[in-house]
Amino acid sequence: MAKRHRSQVGDLRTLFLRLEELVLANSGQDEFEEIFKLVIAKLFDELHNSMPALCSPSSPSATYAHVTTLLRKAEVRWPGILPSLPEPGLTPEHLAVCIAELAQHRVSGESLETFDEFFEFLVARTAKGNKGQYFTPRHVVEMCVRLIDPGPDDVIADPACGSGGFLIHALQHVRRKLHNDHQRVAQYAAKSLWGFDLDDRAVRIARAMMVIAGDGSTNLFRLNSLVTPNRKVSLLPAEASLTIEDAVRPALKGEEFFDVILTNPPFAGEIRESDLLELYDNSRGKVRVERDVMFLERCINLLKPGGRMAIVLPHNKLSSTYFQDLRSWVMRRCALIGVVSLGRNIFMPHTQQKTGVVLLRKKLKVSDIVTSPVFLAVSEKDGKDTRGNHVIRSTASSDSPLWDRLDHDLEEIVLKFRAA
């Protein structure tokens, strides 16, 4: 018999495990959607009600009515996080059992890291064997942000934003530079942080994370980032033809919008649609191209001249002779700032794919010749074991951020980069 999880007050990790257990029990509902709705309802209740409705037991029918009301108010206040006309999919009796567990906790006081771990756990547990949907390890995200070092004047984008990890860490980085001035941070986020992804669930998680971060920005769009304004894509449905340029142009001027791009495009999959292939220099005339090749080209085209990028790529894009033409195309348009080779455990337990972080600066003109040195580093401590479990430093405090707790060498790499 499987061991039952116990919800411990003050420990949301155990709560999330217990909720999953309860939602799975005889509900027949999508456990991701139902737990996600419960947490959003609870978060809204705590943030916007002086006397939260979900803090004490109630009758099943009253609990159901309270949660439905909270969800509908949350959708108005935080559009795009929940389905239209959201309501619980659980029966009132089943919902009341879950709310009884949730009522013991206060979710609005939890850290971003706790929610980040929850959403990663929930996505992984509900993927049902599908490949490819997993989060970029947050210590890798943090390293990329520290290497690029965005500031308050930088407009930042992630064209494959997933759950919004790069944007959240960039916001926190800029928040420190703005001395945690709430008004200036909110203004910055509303104008200068942009995320795009084709996966509806990922975009909703990213929006929720922005709310938890204290932003609530709506600059997160579900769209196919590879579709460009000069498209001749006749096969795409109308709702999938929105481009990044369409989304951004009302707020930002110019054809090249972004000062900084931080991203980890999907490794898996090939593009075979001829209409899409003809939009890109590195795929034109071919019958199929790996998805990350087109993402790399797309990101460079979206950067302003002088803009910087940190992008996570499979090792074959960096070393295989097959992709030599791709690297030549990149080097004609960008100066290579640096490459950080990552260990094979970084993306475990999902894949042992060897990867690296590539740092680029877009040239002001293609004809420019750049002779500056290139920073090269090899990470020898992943912060994970072969099963993908976090390796914690023996001296780490449990209250420290994940970056400080994990046994990795990425901080050393950042310091050497800054000293170079």
N, C-alpha and C positions, 0 to 999 in steps of 0.2 A: 504494500500500500504506500502511495506517495506521501511524503512528509508534508503536512500542512504548514503554510507560512503564517507567522504571527506578526501582526502589525504593532510595531513599537512606537509609542508616542515620541515625537521628535526625530524619527528616522523615516523619511519618506521612501527610502529604498524598500523597506519592508512593507510599507503601505502599498506601494505600486505592485509588489509581488502578490500581496493579499487581494488587491482589487482584481488583478488578472485571474486569480484563482476563483474569486466570486463571480466574475462576469462570465467566465468559461462554464460555470456550473449551471447546466440546464437552461441557458438563455437562448442558445441558437443564434446569437448576434455576433457581429464583427467586434471582437474584443478591443481592437485598436480604437475604433470609432466610439464605442461606449465609454471606455476609460478616459479617452481624450475629452469627451463631452463632460464627464463628471469633474475632471480637473479644471476645465475652463469655467464651468459653473461655480465651482468652489472659489476659484481665483477671483472671479467677478464679484461674488458675494462678499468676500473679504475686503476688496479694494473700494467698493462703491456703496456698501450698506453699513450704516453705523451700528445696526443690530443685525448681524448676519442671520439669514433664515436657516442655514444648514449647520448651525452649531449645536443643536439639541434635537433629541428624538421627536418625531412627529408621526402622524398616521400615514400609511402608505399613500393614500390619495392626496393628502396635503403635501407630502414630500414630492410626489410626482408633479403637482402643480407648481411648487416652488422652483424645482429644477427647470421645468419648461419655461417659466417666466425668466429665470436667470439666463438661460441659453439664448432666448430671443433678445433680451436686453444686451447681452454680450455681442451678439451678431450685429446689432445696430452700432454699438460703441466700437467694436473691433471687427470691421467688415472683412470678410474673406477667410476667417479662421474656421468657421463652422458652415455646414450645409445650409441652404436657404430653408427658412421655417424649421429650425432645428428643434428636436424634442427627443427625449430618451427613447431608446429602442427596447428598454427593459420593461417588464411588467411593474406596476406600482409596488408589489410586494418584494420583487427582486431588487428593484431600485432602492427601497428602504433599507435593505440589508447592506448594500454597498455604501449608502450615505452614512449609516451608523458607524462604519469603519472610518470613512473620510472625515466625519465630524470631530474625531479625536485630534486632528492635525490642523495646523495653520500653514497653508501652502505659500501664501504671499511672502513669508519671511525667508523662504528657502533661497539658496544661491542658484545662479545660472547653471553652475556645474551639476547640481543635483537634478535639475530639470533636463539638462542635456543628457545625462546618463539615463534618466528615465525614458526619454524619447528614443534614444538609441536602443535601449533594452526592448522597448515596446515594438519598435519597427522590426528588430531582429526576430522577436518572438512571434510576430504576426505575418512575417514574409512568406511563410508556408513553402519554404524551399526555393523560392525565386532567387535568382542570382542578381547581384549588382547593386542592390540598395543598401549601402552602409555609409557611416559617417567617416569623414576624415578625422584621424586621431587628433584630439585637441591640442596635444603638445606639438604636433607638426604644424597645425594651424597657427599656434602662438609663435612658433619659430618664424614662419613666413611673414607674419605681421611685424615682428621685431626686426627682421632683416630689411623689409621694405620701408618701415618706419613712417607710416602715413601721418599727416598732420591736419590741422583744422582747415586748411585751404584745399585739401585734396578731395576730389570726387571719386568715390570708390565703387567698383562693381564686381559682382561674381556672376558670370553668365551660366554657371552650373551650380547654383547656390545650395541646392539640397535643403538641409535643415537650417542653413544660415550661419554656420560656424565661423566662416571667415568674416562675415559682416559683423557678427556679435563681438568677436575678438578685436576687430578694427575699431568698432565703436568704443570698447573699453579702453583701447590704446589712446584714442583721441580724447576720451573723457579725462584721462589723467593729464593730458597736455592742456586741457581747458580747466584744470583744477576743480573738476567735478561741479562746474557751474551748470545747474540743471537746465536753465533756460537756453544757454548757449549750446549745450549738448543736444537738447531736443531740436533746436533749429538746425544744427549740423546734420543730425540723423534724417530729418525730414527732407533736406535738400540734397545731401551728398552721399547717401548710402542706397545702392540699387542692387537688387537681386532678381535673378530670372531662372526658372526651371520648368521643365515640361511635366514633372510629376506633381499632381495636385496635392497629395498627402504631404510631400516634402515642403511645398510652399506654405501649406497651412501650419506645419510645425514651425517653419521659419517665422511666420507672422506671430505665432504664439510666443516664441522666444524673444522677439522684439518687444512684445508687450511686457513680458517678465523683466526684460532689461530696463524697462522704464521709458521706452520710446513710443511704441505703438505706431510706428511709421507704416505707411501703406505702399512704400516703393518696392514692393515684392510682387512679381508678376508671374503667372503661369503662361508660358509661351515656349515655342521652339526657338532657342537661341541661334540655331544655325540658319534660319530663314532670314534673308537679307532684303533690303528695300528694292534692289534691282532684280528680284526674284522673277522667275517665269514658272513658278511652281503651280501647276494647274490641278494637281491631285490633292492638295491640302484642303480640308474643310475650312470654311470662312473663319471659324473661331480659333483655328490653329495658325492663321496667317498673320497675326499680330507680330510685329518685329520689335526688337529692342529699341530701334530708332523711333518707332511709333510711340512706344511707351514713355520714352525719355524726352523727346523733342519739345513737348509743351513746357517742360521745366528747364531744360538745358539747351543752349544754342550751339550750332556747329554740327558738323558731320562726325567729328571725332570727339567723343564726349568725356572720356574718363582719364583722370590723372593716374589712377592706380587700379589694377585688376589683380585680385587674389582668387585663385580658383584651383579646383581639382576636377577636371572634366572626366566623364565616365570613360573607363578603360575599355570596357567590353562593348562588343557590337560593331557592326559595319553599316555604312550608309550605302545603299544600292539604288536609291531613287535617282534616276538620271537628271531630273529637273534640279535637284539639290546639288548633285555633283558638278553640274555646269556653272554653279555660282562661285566656285573656288578655284584659285590657281593650282592648288596641289591635288585637285581631284578631277579637273576638267579633262574629258576624254577617256576617263577610266570607268570601269564597270562597278567597282566597289572600292571603298576607302575606309580605313578604321576611323571611328567617330572622333577620337582625340586629335587626329591630324587636322580635321576641319575645325575643331574647337580652338586649336592653337592659332590657326590662321585668322579665325574670326576675332579672337581676343586681341591680336596685334592690330587688326584693322580698326577696332573700337578704341584703342588707346590714342590719346593726343600725342603729337610729336613731343618727345621728352618724357612721356609717361612711363611708369615703371610697372613691372608685372612679376609676380611669383606664381608659378604654375607647377603643379605636381604632374609628372609624366612617367609612363613606363620606361624602363631602362633602354628598351630597344629603340626608342625615339632619339636617345642620346648617343647611341653607339653603333647600331646596326648599319651596315653598308646599304641596306635596302632603303633606309630613310636619309641617305646622304643628300639627295636633292631637296628634301624638306628642310634639313638643317641649313643648306646653302640659301634657301629662300628666306629663312628666318634671319640669317646673318646679314643679308642685304638690307634688311629693314630695321634691324635692332642691333644694339651693342650688347654683347653677353657680359653681364655683371658677375655672375657666379653660378656654380652648380654644387648642390649638396646631395651626395649619394646617401640614400636611406637604407636601413637594414631590411631583411626579408620578413621580419616579424611585425613590422609596423602596421600592416593591414590585416594581420591575423586577428580573429579566427576566420576571416572571410577569404583571404587569398595570400599566397606567398609571393605575389608578383613583385619583382624588384623594381623600385621606383627611385626617382630623384626629384629634387626641387630645382627648377631653372629660374634664374633671376635675369630679367631683361630690361633694357631701357630702349624705347623706340627712338630711332634717329630723327633728327629734325628734317633731314633730306636723305633719300636713298643713296645719293652720291657721296655722303659723308664717309670719311675713313676714320675709324675708331681704333686707337692703339693702346687704350688703357688696359692694365692687367686684369686678369680674370681670377676671381676667388674660387678655389676648389676645396671641398671638404668631404670627408667620408665619416658618417656616423657609425660608431661601433657599439653604442648602447641604445637599444630601441625603446627601453621603458616598458617592454612587453616580453613575455616568454613565447615559446613555440606554439602554445595554445591560444595566444592572444590575451592572456591575463596580464593585468598591470603588475609590473615589478616595482615595489615601493622601497624607497631608501630606508634603511634601518633607523636613521636619525630623524625621519620625517615626522612632523606633527600632523595629526589627523585633521586639524583645523586649517592647514595650509592649502593653497590652491594646488590643483593637480600638477601644474608645471613644476612646482617645488617638491611635490611628493614623489613623483616618478623617478626611477633610476635611469636617467638618459643623459646624453652628452650634448644635447642641442643648445643648452645655455652656453657651453664652452664654444660651440661653433659661432653663435651670435656674437660673443665677445671678441673672438678672433676676426670675424668679418668687420666689426666696427673699428678694430685696431689696424686693419690692413690699409 
